[in-house]
Amino acid sequence: MDKKEFTVSEVIDSIGISSHTWIVFVLLAFAMIFDGYDFMIVNSTNLFVAHTFWPDNPNPGALMGSLTTWGLLGMVLGGAVGGIMSDKIGRKKMLVIAVIFYGVFTLPQAFANDLVFFAAFRLIAGFGVGSCIPVVTTVFSESMPSKQRGIFVTFGMAFMVVGWVLAGLIANPICNTATAIIPGLCNEVTYVTADGGTATMFANWRLCYLIGALPIVYGIILIFAMHETPHWYANSGNLEMACKRLTQIEQATRHTSHEYDPTLLVVPPKPAKVGPTVLFSSKYIVGTAAIWTGYFVGQFCVYGMNAWLPSWFVGIGYSSADSVTLQTLNNVGAILSNISVGFVSDKFGRKKTLAFSWLFCIVAIIICSVFVAPNQFVLCIALMLLFGFALNFAITAVQPMMPEAYPTAIRNTGVSWCQAFARFGGSASSIVLGGIAGMAMFQTAAGGTNWSMVVLVLIVPFVLGFICCIWFGKETVGKTMDQLAEEEARLNNSDTDGAVRFGIILAIAILLAILCIVCPLAIGTWTKEPYALPLMAIGILLPFLYFFIFAGAQVAKDKAKN
């Protein structure tokens, strides 16, 4: 047995990419596929669900937007709670609980007969989904070698987009069939069309949600196939189990009998306190600003556009089937970006890649806004591939930075609260964009929505994201998780002074939710009021103002120390 001190990161790096790496990767990839399916199946079926629950409305846009919002709100709550629980009870336990939870509560949605029942279970199931994604991101970062960490994190996240594509591929033929596929899971619906007539459809969308219950089986498999991360064991004080897992990983890879001595395992110092307030302390506020603003922008744009892409193409004359196809191809572009961004990030650095992604998105938005046109299906295919690639390149470029911003003790809390906050942007985006679409300046001469002009609005959040990236982003590529923790320690900033700043961001989140989510859902005419859009804009922009003030001040202090 070696008598040399070591860290968990050093051992994982010395083993490199191994059979253990790929087993973890496959297990987590399935988690992301099911997660992506759960989200996108709503966007792929929302028109059919809306006609089922609201047959007298020929243009149920508000209802369609709310269907997306309910699930995202559940994700906000799940992320906030699940992250803290994961840091306390372990990554494996939290992932198993989350996966089985959202599988169980997706099942009743297939049998919903009214909107309240459906929305309630979307909210509850979203709680499990929101707990799942941060755990997956954290396990990826804690299990992969430092030099390839960005590749594996982003490549793993690509499987969430695979779930998006699968949702479109499954929903399109199921929802557009003219007959009942399974009579017990289908009801005949007569709804009002845009020209004032009526049409009949079979609500086969229920079968899509029945398929969404498959994570129950996957969660049971995880109980037996997945192991806890050595990083979590070490941080929780169980050094013997940490060393045992390292030995097991090495034995499975190298077929050796090397055992690690727990007394020689070096664990980076933990924060003086744990919990979400630490994320806003002077020690972590700059990193929090970089990843929270970046992911907020990404969620707002990606989720908002996925909710309204079908409406965009239906509005310019494409069939609902063609619209879902174009949305699916948009997500194919997203898969390609997820695969590539990790390689770019590990080679050129996190900060440069993120900055480039914002500029790339702005260019792609302008191109798509100008060139999307009716009767140009092939061109629209190319544009949607570009659009999906650009938007998801930006949001994915943030993901390697999330777990790298925090030490093990608060890592999943940081990742999950970042994702939960960003989902306020995702939850609000479909409503805010819908409100913008209803404004007179965004209407065509024929009285429809000029979605090409609405899309240009996305340039604003991307410009703000670019500024935050340049100002607050920190380069972390190639460094171990332990090295990053040591760098934070050298600045000697406090990790106990974040309570006030945490209270302020909670107040901002509540105000954002009220102005951009609660009011539009509770007040039917809210988005039509002249003061509504300025108030919603204030709600969206307040987080950026908050981080500019508090993180900007901390950047100045840190530069003075150096």
N, C-alpha and C positions, 0 to 999 in steps of 0.2 A: 504493500500500500504506500503510495506517495505521501511524504510529509510536507507538502507544499500547500499553502493556502490557495483557494480557488473560489470562483463565483459560479452561479448557475449559468450565466450567459457564456462564460469561458468554456464550460463543458459542452454546452449546446453548439457553440461555434466550432469547437474542436471536432465534434462528431460530423458536422456539416449536414448536407442534404442526405437523408437516409430513408430507410423503409418506414421508420417512425414518422418522419416528416410527411410522407405521402399518405400514411394511414390517417393522421390528424387532418390533413388537407381534404381527403375524400369525405370524412365524417362531417367536417364543417361545411363543405361544399353543398351537401344535401340539405343542411340547415338553411343555407342561403337560398337554395332553389325553392324550398317550401315557403320561405318568407317572401320571396319575390312573387311567387304565385298568389299568395294570400292578398298582397297589395293590389297587383295588377288585375286580378280577376274582377275586382270591383269596377275599375275603369273600362274593362273589356265587356262588361255586362250591364253597366249602369243604365243605359238607354232602355234595355229590356226590363230591368228591375223597376225603373221609373214608370214605364207604361203599365206594369202590373199593379203598382201601388197608387198610381195617379193617372188612371185611364182617360180622364176628362181633360187633361192638359196636353195640347199638341206639342208644346215646347217645354218640357219639364227640366229646363236647365238648372234652376235652383236646387231641385231635388237631386239631380245628378251630381252636382257639386257637393251637396251635403253627404251623400253616400261615401264619398272619398274622405270627407272631413271626419266622420265619426270614427273610422278606423285609425286615422292619424292621431286623433285626440287620445284614444286608448294607448297608442304607442308612446305618447308623451308621458302618460302616467306610468306605464310599464317601464320605460327607460329610467325614470326618476327613482323608482323603487327597486327595480331589478339590479341596477348598477351597485347600489349600496349593499344589497343582499349578496351579490356575487363576491364582493370584497370580503364579506363576513363568512359566508358558508362555503364558498368555493365556486370555481368556474363550472365544473361538471354538474354539480347539483342544480345550479341555477339554470343551466342550459336545458337539462332534462325537464325541469319543472316548466320552463317557458314553452318548450316545444309541445309537450303534452297538453298544456293549458290552452294554447290557441287552437290546437287540433280539436279538442273537446268542444270548444265554444264556437268553432266554425260550423260544426255539424248542424246545430239547430237553425242556422241561417237558410239551409236548404228547404226548410219546412215553414218559413215565415209567411204569414198571410196578411200582415200589415206593416207599415213603415216603422212604427214604434218598436215592435218586436225585433225587426231586422236591424235597426239602428242600435238597439241596446246590445245585441250580441256582436255587432261589429265593434262596438266600443270595448266590450269585455275581451273579445278575441285579440283586439289590438294591444291590449295590456300584455299579453303573452309575447306577441311579435316584437313589441318595443323592448322587452327584456332580453330577447334572443339575440338581436343583431349586435349590441355592444359586447356581449359575452364572446361571440364569434370573433369579432375584431381583436379583442384582448387576447384570446387563446392563440390566434394566429401570431400576434406579435411576441408572445411569451414562448412560443414553441419553435420558431424559425430562426436559422442562423442570421446574424446581424447583417451580413453583406447581401443576403437575399430577402430580408424582411419585407421591404417595400413590394417586391415582386409577388410574394406569397399573399400579403394582405390584399393587394388590389386584384390579383388573379382570383383569389377566393371570393372577393366581393362581386366579381363578374358573374358568379353563379346566381346571385340574386337577380341579375338581369336575365339570365337564362330562364329563371322562373317567370319573369315578365313575358318573355317570348312564348314560353309554354302556355301561359294563361291566354294569350292572344290566339295561338294555334288551336287550343282546345275550345275556347269560347266561340270563335268564329263559326265553325261548322255546327256546333251544338245549338247556338242561339238563333242561327239563321235557317234552320231546317223548318219545313212547312208542316211537320207532323210531330206528334208526341213521341219522344224516344222511350221514356219510361213513364207510363200513364200515372203511376202513383206519385211521380215527382214533376208533374206538369199540370198546368191548368190553362184553359183557353181564355184569352184576354181580348176584348174588343176595345180599342182605344181610338181617340180622335187624332186625325192626321193634320198636318200643317195647312192643307187646303180646306179644312172644315169637314171633310168626309170621315169615314171610319174604316178601320182595318182590323183584321183578326190575326193573332199570333198565338203560338204555343209557348208557354213560359218554361222552356227547357233550361233556362239559366240555373235552375235549382240543382241540376246535375253537376254543374261546375263547382258549387259549394260542397256538394257531397264528396267530390274528389279532394277538396281542400281539407278534409278531415284525416287524410293519410298521415300527417305528422304524428298522430297518436302511435302508430306502429313504429315510426322512426324513433320516437322518444324512448320506447321500450328497448330498441336496439342500442341506443346510446348508453343505457344503464350498464350494459354488459361490455360494450366495445370501447368506450371512452375512458380515459384516465385523467386525474387532476394534474395541473401543471406543476412542475418543480418550483417555479417562481412563487406560486401561491403558497405551497407548503413552506418554503423557506421564510417568506414574509410573515406567515402566521405563527412562526416559532417552531414548527415541526421539522427540524433539520434532518432527523432520521428518515422521515418519509421523503423529503426532498432528495436526499442522497440515494435512497432506495430506487426512486423513479429514474434518477440519472443513471444508476447502474443498470436498471432494466432496459432503458433506451439504448445504452451502449452495447449491452449483451445482445439485444435484438438486431443491432446493426453490424457490430464487429465480431460477434460471437466470442467475446472475451469474458473473463470472470473478475474484471477490475471492480473493486468496491471503493466507494468514496467515504472518507472519514467526516462525520458531521461536525467534529470539533474544529476542522480546518475550513469549513464552509463560511465564506464571508458574505454577510447580508448587508446591502446598503442601508444607511440609517433611515428610519421611518419618520414621517412628519410627526410633530409634537401632538397633533390631533388629526382625526380623520373625519370624513363627512364632506358634504358639498360646499360648506363654507370655506374650506381650505383652497378650493379651486380659484377663489377670488382674493386670496391673500397676496401680499406683495411678492411672495415667492413664485406664484404660478399665474398671476393675472395676465401677464403678457402672452404666455402660451395659450391660456384660455381664450384671450381675445382673438388670436390668430385662427385657431381651429373652430371656435364657435361662430365667428362671423363668416368664415369660409363655408362651413357646412350649412349655415342658415341660408346663404345665397343659393347654394346648390340645391337644397331641398325645395326652396321656394320655386325655383325655375324648373327643375326636373318634374316635381310632382304636379305643379300647376299646368305645365304643358302636356303631361301625360293625361291629365283629366280633361283637357279641352281639345287635344289633337283631333279626335273623331269629329267634334263639332266644327272645327275649322274646315275639314275636308268635305263634310256633308254640306256645309254652307256654301261652298263654291261648286257644288254639283256632283260630287262623287257619291256613290252608294254607301250605305252603312257597312257593307262587307268590304268594299275597297278602303274605306276609312280605317277599319280595324286592321286591315292588311298593312296600310301605311304606318299606323301606330306600331305594329309589330316590327316592321322594318326599322323604324326609329330605334327600337330596343335592340335590334340586331347590331346597329351601329354602336349602341351602348356597350354591348358585349366586347366588340373589337377594341373600344377605348379602355375598358377595364383590363383587358389582357395586356395592352401595350403600355399603359401609364406606369406600371410598376417597374418595367425595364428602364423607362426614361427617368423615373424618379431616382432609382438606385444609381444610375450612371451620371446624371447631371445635377442631382441634388433636389431636395424637397422644395425649397423656396423658389428656385429658378423654374422648376416644372409647374408649380402652382401659379406663379406669375404669368408664365406663358399660356397656361390653360385659360385664364381670364380673358386675355387678349384674343386668343383663338375663338372663344365663345362669342365675343362681340362681333368679330368678323363673320362667323357662321350665322348669327342671328340676322345680320344685315342681308346676307346673301339669300337666306331662306325667305325672309320677308319680301324681298324684291321679286324672286323668281318662282315662288309657288303659284301655280295657276291652274284653272280648270282645263280639262281635256289634254293634260300633259302628264299622264300617269307615270311614264318612264322617268321623266325629269323629276317628278315628285319623289319617286323611289330614291334617286340619287341624293336629293336634298334632305330627305328624312334620314338616310344613312349618315350624311354629314352632320345634321342637327343632333341626332342621337349620340354620335361619336363625340362631338364638341362638348355638349352639356354634361355628359357623364364623365368625360375626361377631367373636367373641372371638379366635380364633386368627388370623384375617386382620388384625385391628387391630394385631397385633404386627409384621406383615411389613414395613410401611414403615419401622419403627424399626430393623430389622436392619442394612441397609446404611448407614443414617444414623449409626450408632453408631461406625463405624470409618473411618479414612482409606483411600485407594485401595490402598496397599501391603499392607494386611492385611484389606481389605474382604471378599473372598471367603473368606478363612480364618475371619474372624469369623462370617460368615453360615453357612458350612458347618458349623463346629464347634457353633454354636448349634443348628442343625437336627439334627446328629448326636446331640448330647446329649439333645435333646428326644425323639428317637426311642427312647431308652432308656425314656422314659415311655410312648411308643406301643407299644413291644415288650412292656413289662411289663404294660400296662393290661389286655389281654385275659386274661392269666393271673391277675393280681391280682383283677380283677372276677369271674373264674370261681371263684377261691378264696372270695371273699366270698359269691358266690351259693350255694356249697355249705355255708355255715354254717347251723346249726340255726335261728338267729334270722331268717334270710331264707328259710325254707321255708314253704310253704302247708300247710294242714291235710291236703291230699291228697298231700303229699310232693313236690310240684314246687317250683320256684324262684319266689319272689315278686320278679320283676324290677323291679316298681315301687318296691319298697323299696331294691333294689340301686342304682337310678338316683339315689336321694337321697344316696348316698355321694359323688357327684360334687360336691356342695356344698362339701365340705371343700377340695379343691384350688382351687376357684374363689375361696374366701375368702382362701386363701394368696396366690393370684395377684393379687387386689385389693390386698392389703396391700403386696406388692412393687411394684405399679404406682404406688401413691400415694407410696411411700417413695423409689423409685429412678428412676422415669420422668422423662425430660427432654423438654421441648417442642422439636421440630425442624421444625415445619411452615413452609413457605415459604422456608427457608434453603437456599442452595446447598451442595453437598458440600464446596466449598472453605471457605465460611464456617464450617461445622460443625468442620472441621479446625482452623481458626484459633482458635475458641472453646476447643477442648481444649488448644491450645498456650498460651493465656493463663493457664490454671490452673497451668502449670509443674510438673505432676506427672511423676514418673518413668515411663518406658515400658520400663525394664529390670529392675524389681524384682518380677516376677510369677512367678518360677520356683517358689518355695515354694508359693504359692497354687495354681499350676497342678498341682503334684504332689499336693496335697491333694484337688483336685477329681477328678483321675484316680483316686485311691484310692477316693473316694466313688462314682464311676461304676462301678468294678470291683465294689465291694461291692453296689451296687444291682443290677448285672447278675447277680451270684451268687445273691443272696437272692430276686430277683423273676423271673429268667429261667432261669438255669442249673439251680438246685435243682428248680424245678417240672418242667422238661423231663427232668432226669436221674433224679429220684426220683419214682416213680409215685404214691406216697401223700403227697407233700410237703404239698399244700394241705389234706389232711385232718388233719395233725398240729396239736395245740392251740397249739404255739409258732410255727407257720408264719406266720400272719397278722400277729402282732406284729412278727416279724422283717421281713416284707415291708413293713409300715408304716414301720419304721425306715429301710429302704432308700429308700422313696419320699420321706420327709420330710427326710432328711439334706441334699439339695441346698438346700432352703429354709433350713435352719439355717446352712449354710455361707455363703450369700449375706447372710443377716441379720447375721452376725458381721462378715465382711470388708467387704462393701459398706456396711453401716451405719456402720462405723468410718470409712470413707473419706468418706462423706457429711458426717459431723461435722467432719472435717478441712477439707473444701472450704468448708463454711459458715464456719468460723473464718477462712479466708483472705479470704473476701469481706467 
